[in-house]
């Protein structure tokens, strides 16, 4: 006869505690993690790329109670839009490098629940991984855009009228106009910008916002060290960061 188990006191995501251990069992297959954390470089990078490519607005609408889970929506419904794909396409077109990331969307997307926890608990490790994932997706979008542009140019070249010379109606070509033997041929797509190279030379940064909890500056405590917190207040004055020590010398 099975013995009933007592209820566990372990924290769960339902109480919105970013220090919960439930994230340890949510997603991820890699056993190699950064020392002192539960962050796997492979799993976190894969989860972020999956979020950027596959997140749809419907997940957030379901979390906010604006849409019922399991509803069949047409492909052209606004809830089916891939919000971050469109955002990154705009970034590619305008050469913008920062990406504003709503943490509530991470929480709403089931495969990134663990990443949502890790962003708050280990921001020093997670945010650089997110930056790399953004660049990976931007490179894929740039290569896809360049391929579409090449195809478009090829179609235009095929549809353009032939520029052959009719010997009966045109004068003979001058020897100075004839192509030099052995000279390099012109580039097949001279007007296509190298978007992939531009992305590769750029540095992308994620700007997370939208945490569940906002605290006052006076309520900060040592437990918030090395954590991602949201502070609400009015900025009345800013000063440069004053380091504790600029230069130190040790004499035996």
C-alpha positions, -999 to +999 in steps of 0.1 A: +000+000+000+016+033-010+024+057+017+011+092+011+038+118+010+037+151+029+033+183+009+065+198-002+076+232+011+097+238-020+090+272-037+073+271-070+068+295-099+033+303-086+047+325-059+070+344-083+101+338-063+131+342-086+153+321-063+131+291-066+148+258-074+120+247-098+140+262-126+166+234-122+141+209-137+126+231-164+141+223-198+178+219-208+197+187-214+233+198-209+250+187-177+278+212-181+270+245-163+288+276-152+304+271-118+281+283-090+250+285-112+226+263-130+233+281-163+243+259-193+258+279-221+244+255-247+209+253-233+206+290-225+218+300-260+195+275-277+165+286-256+171+323-264+174+317-301+142+296-300+124+324-282+135+351-307+124+330-337+093+313-325+077+336-299+043+347-309+021+374-294-005+348-285+016+335-256+016+369-239-021+373-246-028+339-230-008+349-199-027+382-196-060+365-200-068+382-233-069+348-251-080+313-242-054+286-244-058+261-272-078+284-296-072+278-333-063+311-349-058+319-386-023+325-398-030+362-404-044+368-369-024+395-350-018+370-322+002+348-345+027+376-353+064+367-345+071+399-326+109+396-322+115+385-358+098+416-371+117+437-345+151+423-356+142+428-393+137+464-385+170+465-366+187+450-396+172+476-419+180+506-397+214+493-383+201+493-347+220+472-322+200+473-289+171+449-285+144+457-258+134+425-242+102+422-221+109+397-194+072+390-192+073+375-226+101+351-215+078+340-187+048+336-210+067+314-235+068+279-220+103+268-233+119+299-216+105+297-181+139+285-169+156+313-188+132+338-172+144+326-137+180+326-147+178+361-161+169+374-126+191+351-106+223+352-128+222+383-150+260+384-153+260+351-170+227+351-189+228+386-205+260+380-225+246+347-237+215+366-249+237+391-267+254+362-286+220+346-294+207+379-308+238+382-331+233+346-343+197+352-353+206+386-369+233+368-390+207+343-401+182+370-410+210+390-429+220+359-449+183+352-458+178+388-468+209+387-490+197+355-507+163+371-514+181+402-529+203+380-551+172+361-564+155+394-571+185+407-591+188+374-610+151+376-620+155+412-631+186+403-652+167+374-668+137+396-676+158+424-690+160+426-728+190+411-744+217+436-751+233+418-780+246+439-809+231+435-844+259+438-869+235+450-896+223+481-876+252+489-852+287+499-860+314+475-852+327+475-816+359+494-811+389+475-799+392+497-769+357+488-758+362+451-761+368+432-728+405+425-720+413+388-721+421+375-686+405+406-668+383+398-638+347+397-646+324+422-628+307+410-597+274+393-605+255+412-578+273+446-575+244+465-559+237+441-530+251+453-496+270+428-475+245+427-446+262+396-431+295+415-428+278+445-412+261+423-386+293+404-379+311+437-372+283+450-349+278+444-312+243+436-301+229+442-266+198+431-249+179+455-227+156+436-204+127+452-187+093+443-173+101+423-142+072+411-120+083+430-090+095+466-086+112+477-054+122+510-038+159+520-035+156+520+002+144+484+002+175+470-015+195+446+007+225+424+004+204+395-010+199+416-042+236+416-050+244+402-084+207+399-091+185+417-117+161+440-099+137+466-111+138+499-093+111+526-097+118+562-089+125+597-102+160+606-114+168+641-103+206+641-106+233+619-122+270+618-116+298+597-130+308+565-112+335+572-086+357+542-081+368+533-046+405+532-058+420+542-091+456+531-085+473+510-059+509+503-051+524+477-028+559+482-014+575+454+005 
